[in-house]
Amino acid sequence: MTSLLMNWVSTLKINSLLLVLSTLLPILGINTSAKAAERVYLSYSVLEFSVSVTALENYAKKGIIDDELAIYQQYIPPQQFQELRSILITPVKSSPAVVSQFLSTPQGEFLLRRFTEVIQNKSPQTQPILDEMRSALILAVAESEGLTLLNLLRKYPANSIRIDLGRSFKIATELENLVQATNQAIATVTKKI
């Protein structure tokens, strides 16, 4: 048990160091990502539309429906259009170290694979790599708002991506439940030390 705990603490220290570096480098003007999502292709049922991440951010954070989004608003029921706003900004609060540790577990790997089913590079020949998704999730959770779909889009290393909104609802719920379970397990282990 002591060996397992020491390995966990060692991994946590390494991940914390990586988190600090990934947070400080952009502040110091050193960009760690070559690109981030600029355009999103959202599919909902049989409808697919393209929108810039900036337009989604304006809608999610300020409630502004610009011309780009207004075109699609007429095709989506008002309640579901409002749900889109909620999905974009609803945070999953955790620490980057906890998320990093969680994503190294079998449950975390499973969830990463599920994310790559929902969030894909627009170009079909370049499928997302689990490590890129893992990095995007850890960087997104480090944001002051916590892990949100909007933050994940900003950290995902592709110019354009496709998101299946129907699947994303289900995945978001799974992520929140798994992160909460991981936080509870870590709290239990910490109390026993």
Secondary structure, DSSP 4 states (H G I P E B T S, - for coil): -HHHHHHHHHHHHHHHHHHHHHHHHHHTT----S----EEEEEETTEEEEEEHHHHHHHHHH----HHHHHHHTTS-HHHHHHHHHHHH--B---HHHHHHHHTSHHHHHHHHHHHHHEEESSTTSPPPHHHHHHHHHHHHTSTT-B-HHHHHHHSSSSEEEEEHHHHHHHHHHHHHHHHHHHHHHHHHHHH-
